[in-house]
Amino acid sequence: MNIKAMNTPAMNTPAMNTPAMNTPAMNAPAMNARGTVHVVGAGIAGLAAAVLLASRGARVSLHEAAGHGGGRCRSFHDEVLGRTIDNGNHLLLAGNRAVMKFLDHIGSRDTLAGPADASFAFADLRTGERWSLRPNAGRLPWWIFSRSRRAPGTTAGDYLAVLRLARADARATVADRINVGRPAFARFWEPMVLAVLNADAHEAAARLLWPVMTEIFGRGAEAARPLIAAKGLSRSFVEPALRFLESRGATIRFNHRLRAVERQGEHVHALEFVRTRHDIAKADRVVLAVPPASMAELLPEISTPRGSRAIVNGHFLVKAPLPADLPFLGLIGGTAHWLFIRGDIVSVTVSAADALAEVANDEIARRLWADIARALSLPAAPLPPWRIVKEKRATFAQIPEELPRRAKTATPWRNLFLAGDWTDTGLPCTIEGAARSGFAAAEGALGG
Ligand SMILES: Cc1cc2nc3c(=O)[nH]c(=O)nc-3n(C[C@H](O)[C@H](O)[C@H](O)COP(=O)(O)OP(=O)(O)OC[C@H]3O[C@@H](n4cnc5c(N)ncnc54)[C@H](O)[C@@H]3O)c2cc1C
């Protein structure tokens, strides 16, 4: 990777001005061909914005605070396991349109893998029961009327309750709309809410679950087919995106933290990084694709969600033979919620894990291994080599109070656009939402 160093000397920061107008910007005028788009943040949202811009011939300069791209969706080499692992397991769906568009641009759609059909396998760790949810082909979801395609002990009516989410008002939680006393709650609704909203059903915003449920189960089996990045998140999403950008002449700067956005009236006129400062010319545009906490520091005028929820992942190096035909498994009745197998690494995810994230790593490893051993019929001892990854700000708190705080793509500054999974995409914090937000910001910067 050709990472170009900045040579511009640092300058004093001029006094920052608040915008004269608080009204949202009108669409930016079509970009002058010679302008540069500065994209700040190389998570999925920033990468998607940069890739779309570069594919349309824009000159792109990408700035990232960390020494690597990917943000909350990345791989790293772990010394203890001697393997490259992901910060956390990520599940995608074949019907994630923006994700597929992004992967098609960067040529890595074929790095995703999953079962041949839409099949979500589950194991109940308390009872030992196993089943698979198997949505059918075609838009009419007749699978809910077939006992062999749904969770044991559930009825078609339990799934038709999804329609109650469509009519949920902005203040409703999932538990307000779905009967938590029925067996279908533990066997279907709770795993879905945790996976999609990273929050307990008693606080999770019902309104945010609806678009994903329609995406998973309302567009037929092909769209619902689950996929994982079989060779790791960076191999699918980050490395090919950076190669694509480099091939289009983009400038990529890591370890380049944005410290201040200088703005006057309706325009941003300079970006101040830790050691350098960039003037923003009239034809330039800026896309900020940073998480809410950074955004609140950079631009306090922009409304951002305030709370966050954690996700904990445990990765274990397993020498025993592992099932080859089971890329992932939903777990009920334990600490872990989802189990993924990649080569000789078994990884488990715990969502809405704020309390667990306070527990010592070796204790977490013991609890998670107990679940894995039961699910895969492996010996409970000795504990294999492990690595615990705690993402304390994995997503913003996807609860009703936070939804009005999601910001729009356009800002009061005509040359500045926002991206990030936390912006007002109408979707939960997912790769799909992040990619969609990046595309929207890129379109804004292009004047589209
Ligand atoms: C453990 C875990 C599991 C998940 N599971 C799933 C899943 O199964 N399916 C799914 O679809 N989604 C999942 N997600 C969510 C998904 O990872 C995120 O929605 C997505 O990666 C967010 O991308 P983003 O670009 O919006 O933000 P980020 O990834 O946070 O990117 C923002 C970038 O901005 C950089 N930055 C911050 N401040 C500055 C600054 N001042 N200057 C320059 N750069 C800055 C950061 O370093 C970062 O690289 C999961 C997330 C986690 C953490």
The ligand as a MOL file (V3000), in Angstrom:
LIG
                    3D

  0  0  0     0  0            999 V3000
M  V30 BEGIN CTAB
M  V30 COUNTS 53 58 0 0 0
M  V30 BEGIN ATOM
M  V30 1 C -18.1090 -6.5930 17.1480 0
M  V30 2 C -19.0090 -6.0600 16.0770 0
M  V30 3 C -19.8720 -6.9230 15.4080 0
M  V30 4 C -20.6900 -6.4480 14.3890 0
M  V30 5 N -21.4880 -7.3140 13.7040 0
M  V30 6 C -22.1210 -6.8930 12.5910 0
M  V30 7 C -22.8170 -7.8260 11.7680 0
M  V30 8 O -22.9030 -9.0230 12.0720 0
M  V30 9 N -23.3870 -7.3690 10.6270 0
M  V30 10 C -23.3200 -6.0490 10.2590 0
M  V30 11 O -23.8130 -5.6930 9.1670 0
M  V30 12 N -22.7110 -5.1300 11.0530 0
M  V30 13 C -22.1140 -5.5230 12.2030 0
M  V30 14 N -21.4420 -4.6150 12.9840 0
M  V30 15 C -21.5680 -3.1800 12.6790 0
M  V30 16 C -20.5890 -2.7110 11.6040 0
M  V30 17 O -19.2870 -3.1410 11.8840 0
M  V30 18 C -20.6200 -1.1890 11.5870 0
M  V30 19 O -21.9530 -0.7610 11.3580 0
M  V30 20 C -19.7420 -0.5580 10.5270 0
M  V30 21 O -18.4680 -1.1530 10.4820 0
M  V30 22 C -19.6090 0.9430 10.8360 0
M  V30 23 O -18.8220 1.5680 9.8560 0
M  V30 24 P -18.6100 3.1340 9.8880 0
M  V30 25 O -17.7190 3.4720 8.7500 0
M  V30 26 O -19.9120 3.8120 9.9860 0
M  V30 27 O -17.8750 3.4590 11.2830 0
M  V30 28 P -16.4230 3.0230 11.8300 0
M  V30 29 O -16.1270 1.6330 11.4540 0
M  V30 30 O -16.4200 3.3720 13.2660 0
M  V30 31 O -15.4080 3.9570 11.0340 0
M  V30 32 C -15.0900 5.2700 11.4260 0
M  V30 33 C -13.6100 5.5120 11.1450 0
M  V30 34 O -13.3130 6.8850 11.4430 0
M  V30 35 C -12.0510 6.9240 12.0620 0
M  V30 36 N -11.9670 8.1860 12.8150 0
M  V30 37 C -12.6080 8.4980 13.9780 0
M  V30 38 N -12.2940 9.7650 14.3320 0
M  V30 39 C -11.4610 10.2630 13.3780 0
M  V30 40 C -10.8180 11.5170 13.2020 0
M  V30 41 N -10.9740 12.5200 14.0710 0
M  V30 42 N -10.0050 11.6780 12.1170 0
M  V30 43 C -9.8460 10.6620 11.2240 0
M  V30 44 N -10.4440 9.4460 11.3380 0
M  V30 45 C -11.2480 9.2550 12.4130 0
M  V30 46 C -12.0130 5.6860 12.9290 0
M  V30 47 O -10.6790 5.3350 13.2760 0
M  V30 48 C -12.6930 4.6570 12.0190 0
M  V30 49 O -11.7520 3.9920 11.2050 0
M  V30 50 C -20.6670 -5.0670 14.0480 0
M  V30 51 C -19.8160 -4.1930 14.7430 0
M  V30 52 C -18.9920 -4.6740 15.7380 0
M  V30 53 C -18.0710 -3.7300 16.4620 0
M  V30 END ATOM
M  V30 BEGIN BOND
M  V30 1 1 1 2
M  V30 2 1 2 3
M  V30 3 2 2 52
M  V30 4 2 3 4
M  V30 5 1 4 5
M  V30 6 1 4 50
M  V30 7 2 5 6
M  V30 8 1 6 7
M  V30 9 1 6 13
M  V30 10 2 7 8
M  V30 11 1 7 9
M  V30 12 1 9 10
M  V30 13 2 10 11
M  V30 14 1 10 12
M  V30 15 2 12 13
M  V30 16 1 13 14
M  V30 17 1 14 15
M  V30 18 1 14 50
M  V30 19 1 15 16
M  V30 20 1 16 17
M  V30 21 1 16 18
M  V30 22 1 18 19
M  V30 23 1 18 20
M  V30 24 1 20 21
M  V30 25 1 20 22
M  V30 26 1 22 23
M  V30 27 1 23 24
M  V30 28 2 24 25
M  V30 29 1 24 26
M  V30 30 1 24 27
M  V30 31 1 27 28
M  V30 32 2 28 29
M  V30 33 1 28 30
M  V30 34 1 28 31
M  V30 35 1 31 32
M  V30 36 1 32 33
M  V30 37 1 33 34
M  V30 38 1 33 48
M  V30 39 1 34 35
M  V30 40 1 35 36
M  V30 41 1 35 46
M  V30 42 1 36 37
M  V30 43 1 36 45
M  V30 44 2 37 38
M  V30 45 1 38 39
M  V30 46 1 39 40
M  V30 47 2 39 45
M  V30 48 1 40 41
M  V30 49 2 40 42
M  V30 50 1 42 43
M  V30 51 2 43 44
M  V30 52 1 44 45
M  V30 53 1 46 47
M  V30 54 1 46 48
M  V30 55 1 48 49
M  V30 56 2 50 51
M  V30 57 1 51 52
M  V30 58 1 52 53
M  V30 END BOND
M  V30 END CTAB
M  END
